[in-house]
Protein backbone atom coordinates (compact mmCIF):
# COMPACT_ATOMS: atom_id res chain seq x y z
CA UNK A 1 0.00 0.00 0.00
CA UNK A 2 1.21 3.48 -0.88
CA UNK A 3 -1.13 6.39 -0.46
CA UNK A 4 -0.69 10.16 -0.62
CA UNK A 5 -2.81 12.52 1.45
CA UNK A 6 -2.58 16.28 1.04
CA UNK A 7 -2.59 18.09 4.39
CA UNK A 8 -1.61 21.40 2.79
CA UNK A 9 -0.10 22.57 -0.47
CA UNK A 10 0.00 26.34 -0.60
CA UNK A 11 3.27 28.20 -1.03
CA UNK A 12 4.31 30.58 1.76
CA UNK A 13 1.35 30.42 4.18
CA UNK A 14 -1.95 28.71 5.00
CA UNK A 15 -5.10 29.83 3.20
CA UNK A 16 -8.77 29.10 3.82
CA UNK A 17 -8.21 26.00 1.63
CA UNK A 18 -5.73 24.55 4.11
CA UNK A 19 -2.19 24.41 5.47
CA UNK A 20 1.06 25.29 3.70
CA UNK A 21 3.23 22.44 2.39
CA UNK A 22 2.57 19.18 4.22
CA UNK A 23 1.75 15.71 2.96
CA UNK A 24 1.23 12.24 4.37
CA UNK A 25 2.66 9.10 2.82
CA UNK A 26 0.70 6.13 4.12
CA UNK A 27 2.10 2.62 4.11
CA UNK A 28 0.45 -0.52 5.46
CA UNK A 29 1.33 0.25 9.06
CA UNK A 30 1.65 4.00 9.52
CA UNK A 31 2.22 7.40 7.99
CA UNK A 32 5.24 9.53 7.14
CA UNK A 33 4.86 13.30 7.30
CA UNK A 34 6.54 15.06 4.39
CA UNK A 35 7.08 18.71 5.27
CA UNK A 36 5.74 20.54 8.31
CA UNK A 37 4.48 23.79 6.87
CA UNK A 38 2.37 26.20 8.94
CA UNK A 39 -0.96 24.60 9.79
CA UNK A 40 0.29 21.02 9.33
CA UNK A 41 -0.05 19.97 12.97
CA UNK A 42 -3.63 21.23 13.17
CA UNK A 43 -4.52 19.58 9.84
CA UNK A 44 -2.97 16.30 10.98
CA UNK A 45 -4.60 16.24 14.41
CA UNK A 46 -8.02 17.03 12.93
CA UNK A 47 -7.92 13.71 11.05
CA UNK A 48 -5.28 11.39 12.45
CA UNK A 49 -3.78 9.89 15.60
CA UNK A 50 -0.22 10.93 16.50
CA UNK A 51 0.57 7.27 17.30
CA UNK A 52 0.37 6.48 13.57
CA UNK A 53 3.32 8.72 12.71
CA UNK A 54 6.48 6.76 11.84
CA UNK A 55 8.81 9.53 10.57
CA UNK A 56 9.02 13.16 9.56
CA UNK A 57 10.84 14.23 6.40
CA UNK A 58 11.51 17.92 5.77
CA UNK A 59 12.48 18.71 2.18
CA UNK A 60 14.13 22.02 3.06
CA UNK A 61 14.29 24.61 5.79
CA UNK A 62 12.11 27.34 4.36
CA UNK A 63 9.34 28.35 6.75
CA UNK A 64 6.49 27.26 4.47
CA UNK A 65 7.88 23.72 4.65
CA UNK A 66 9.21 23.56 8.20
CA UNK A 67 7.89 26.29 10.51
CA UNK A 68 5.49 23.92 12.27
CA UNK A 69 8.40 21.62 13.23
CA UNK A 70 8.60 23.52 16.51
CA UNK A 71 4.87 23.06 17.13
CA UNK A 72 5.28 19.35 16.39
CA UNK A 73 8.30 19.18 18.73
CA UNK A 74 6.41 20.89 21.56
CA UNK A 75 3.56 18.41 21.13
CA UNK A 76 6.04 15.53 20.95
CA UNK A 77 7.39 16.34 24.42
CA UNK A 78 4.35 17.73 26.27
CA UNK A 79 2.12 16.81 28.07
CA UNK A 80 3.58 13.32 27.62
CA UNK A 81 6.79 12.38 25.84
CA UNK A 82 5.88 10.46 22.68
CA UNK A 83 8.05 7.65 21.23
CA UNK A 84 11.14 8.75 19.33
CA UNK A 85 10.85 8.56 15.54
CA UNK A 86 13.30 9.71 12.86
CA UNK A 87 13.42 13.26 11.49
CA UNK A 88 15.06 13.48 8.05
CA UNK A 89 16.35 16.78 6.66
CA UNK A 90 18.87 17.85 3.97
CA UNK A 91 22.52 17.26 4.67
CA UNK A 92 24.28 20.33 6.06
CA UNK A 93 21.24 21.84 7.77
CA UNK A 94 21.76 20.48 11.29
CA UNK A 95 23.17 23.81 12.50
CA UNK A 96 20.07 25.73 11.43
CA UNK A 97 17.80 23.16 13.12
CA UNK A 98 19.83 23.58 16.31
CA UNK A 99 19.53 27.36 16.01
CA UNK A 100 15.75 27.00 15.68
CA UNK A 101 15.85 24.79 18.78
CA UNK A 102 17.84 27.39 20.72
CA UNK A 103 15.24 30.10 20.06
CA UNK A 104 12.35 28.12 21.55
CA UNK A 105 14.11 26.00 24.18
CA UNK A 106 12.52 25.91 27.65
CA UNK A 107 15.45 25.45 30.07
CA UNK A 108 13.16 24.87 33.09
CA UNK A 109 11.40 21.87 31.50
CA UNK A 110 13.85 18.95 31.23
CA UNK A 111 12.13 17.42 28.17
CA UNK A 112 12.12 20.73 26.30
CA UNK A 113 15.71 21.96 26.67
CA UNK A 114 16.06 21.49 22.92
CA UNK A 115 12.65 20.43 21.65
CA UNK A 116 13.57 19.21 18.15
CA UNK A 117 16.72 17.27 19.01
CA UNK A 118 15.05 15.81 22.11
CA UNK A 119 11.94 14.73 20.22
CA UNK A 120 13.37 12.86 17.27
CA UNK A 121 16.40 10.98 15.96
CA UNK A 122 18.02 13.30 13.44
CA UNK A 123 19.09 11.89 10.05
CA UNK A 124 20.62 13.88 7.21
CA UNK A 125 19.47 13.24 3.64
CA UNK A 126 22.57 13.00 1.43
CA UNK A 127 20.69 14.05 -1.75
CA UNK A 128 22.86 11.69 -3.78
CA UNK A 129 20.08 9.72 -5.46
CA UNK A 130 21.52 6.41 -4.27
CA UNK A 131 21.52 6.17 -0.47
CA UNK A 132 18.43 4.29 0.68
CA UNK A 133 16.68 4.92 3.99
CA UNK A 134 14.13 2.33 5.11
CA UNK A 135 11.07 3.90 6.71
CA UNK A 136 8.19 1.76 7.83
CA UNK A 137 8.65 -0.68 4.95
CA UNK A 138 9.15 2.07 2.38
CA UNK A 139 12.46 2.84 0.67
CA UNK A 140 13.39 6.51 0.48
CA UNK A 141 16.03 8.08 -1.75
CA UNK A 142 16.83 11.80 -1.86
CA UNK A 143 18.00 13.94 -4.78
CA UNK A 144 19.59 17.40 -5.07
CA UNK A 145 16.85 19.81 -6.07
CA UNK A 146 17.93 23.28 -7.23
CA UNK A 147 16.82 25.88 -4.69
CA UNK A 148 18.18 28.75 -2.61
CA UNK A 149 18.86 26.43 0.34
CA UNK A 150 19.70 22.69 0.35
CA UNK A 151 16.50 21.10 -0.95
CA UNK A 152 15.78 17.38 -1.26
CA UNK A 153 13.53 15.85 -3.90
CA UNK A 154 12.19 12.55 -2.57
CA UNK A 155 11.43 9.17 -4.06
CA UNK A 156 9.47 6.65 -1.98
CA UNK A 157 9.20 3.08 -3.25
CA UNK A 158 6.76 0.58 -1.77
CA UNK A 159 7.57 -3.14 -1.32
CA UNK A 160 5.53 -3.86 -4.47
CA UNK A 161 7.56 -1.32 -6.47
CA UNK A 162 5.08 1.56 -6.64
CA UNK A 163 6.75 4.98 -6.62
CA UNK A 164 5.63 8.27 -5.07
CA UNK A 165 7.97 11.21 -5.75
CA UNK A 166 8.15 14.80 -4.50
CA UNK A 167 9.98 17.59 -6.29
CA UNK A 168 10.45 19.75 -3.18
CA UNK A 169 11.00 23.41 -4.13
CA UNK A 170 13.22 23.41 -7.19
CA UNK A 171 14.20 24.83 -10.52
CA UNK A 172 14.25 22.50 -13.52
CA UNK A 173 17.20 20.11 -13.04
CA UNK A 174 18.27 16.59 -13.92
CA UNK A 175 18.27 15.16 -10.36
CA UNK A 176 14.57 15.99 -9.94
CA UNK A 177 13.81 14.30 -13.26
CA UNK A 178 15.57 11.22 -11.86
CA UNK A 179 13.61 11.45 -8.59
CA UNK A 180 10.37 11.36 -10.60
CA UNK A 181 11.49 8.77 -13.18
CA UNK A 182 8.49 6.52 -14.07
CA UNK A 183 6.78 7.52 -10.80
CA UNK A 184 3.21 6.38 -10.31
CA UNK A 185 2.50 9.72 -8.60
CA UNK A 186 4.74 12.78 -8.80
CA UNK A 187 3.99 15.73 -6.52
CA UNK A 188 5.58 18.68 -8.25
CA UNK A 189 5.80 22.30 -7.31
CA UNK A 190 4.29 24.88 -9.68
CA UNK A 191 4.93 28.13 -7.88
CA UNK A 192 4.22 30.43 -10.81
CA UNK A 193 2.30 30.75 -14.04
CA UNK A 194 4.97 33.09 -15.43
CA UNK A 195 8.34 34.00 -13.90
CA UNK A 196 11.72 35.46 -14.83
CA UNK A 197 15.03 33.66 -14.99
CA UNK A 198 16.08 34.85 -11.54
CA UNK A 199 13.03 33.21 -9.95
CA UNK A 200 13.37 30.01 -11.98
CA UNK A 201 17.12 29.45 -12.33
CA UNK A 202 18.48 31.76 -9.65
CA UNK A 203 16.28 31.19 -6.63
CA UNK A 204 14.90 27.92 -8.02
CA UNK A 205 11.21 27.39 -8.74
CA UNK A 206 9.02 26.03 -11.53
CA UNK A 207 6.15 27.40 -13.55
CA UNK A 208 3.17 25.15 -14.19
CA UNK A 209 4.41 24.60 -17.77
CA UNK A 210 7.84 23.55 -16.48
CA UNK A 211 6.21 21.19 -13.97
CA UNK A 212 4.34 19.55 -16.85
CA UNK A 213 7.53 19.33 -18.88
CA UNK A 214 9.45 17.81 -16.00
CA UNK A 215 6.75 15.18 -15.42
CA UNK A 216 6.77 14.36 -19.14
CA UNK A 217 10.56 14.04 -19.29
CA UNK A 218 10.49 11.81 -16.21
CA UNK A 219 7.75 9.58 -17.64
CA UNK A 220 5.57 10.01 -14.56
CA UNK A 221 2.05 8.54 -14.66
CA UNK A 222 0.19 11.07 -12.57
CA UNK A 223 1.25 14.65 -11.89
CA UNK A 224 -0.07 16.17 -8.67
CA UNK A 225 0.52 19.91 -8.90
CA UNK A 226 1.39 21.67 -5.68
CA UNK A 227 2.97 24.78 -4.13
CA UNK A 228 1.00 27.27 -6.23
CA UNK A 229 1.50 30.86 -5.07
CA UNK A 230 -2.28 31.11 -4.79
CA UNK A 231 -5.26 28.75 -5.11
CA UNK A 232 -6.59 31.14 -7.77
CA UNK A 233 -3.92 29.64 -10.07
CA UNK A 234 -5.16 26.04 -9.89
CA UNK A 235 -7.26 25.87 -13.08
CA UNK A 236 -4.91 27.85 -15.27
CA UNK A 237 -1.93 25.96 -13.85
CA UNK A 238 -3.42 22.64 -14.94
CA UNK A 239 -4.07 24.06 -18.43
CA UNK A 240 -0.45 25.18 -18.68
CA UNK A 241 0.91 21.81 -17.49
CA UNK A 242 -1.37 20.03 -19.99
CA UNK A 243 0.53 21.74 -22.84
CA UNK A 244 3.55 19.58 -21.98
CA UNK A 245 2.18 16.51 -20.20
CA UNK A 246 -0.49 14.13 -21.46
CA UNK A 247 -0.77 11.91 -18.35
CA UNK A 248 -3.22 12.36 -15.49
CA UNK A 249 -3.02 15.75 -13.76
CA UNK A 250 -4.47 16.64 -10.37
CA UNK A 251 -4.19 19.62 -8.07
CA UNK A 252 -2.96 18.95 -4.52
CA UNK A 253 -6.17 20.20 -2.94
CA UNK A 254 -5.87 19.91 0.86
CA UNK A 255 -7.80 16.88 2.13
CA UNK A 256 -7.48 14.93 -1.10
CA UNK A 257 -6.14 11.37 -1.08
CA UNK A 258 -4.46 9.53 -3.96
CA UNK A 259 -3.83 5.77 -3.98
ZN1 LIG B 1 11.51 26.97 -0.61
Boltz pocket constraint, residues with backbone or C-beta under 6 A from the ligand:
constraints:
  - pocket:
      binder: B
      contacts: [[A, 60], [A, 62], [A, 147], [A, 169]]
      max_distance: 6.0
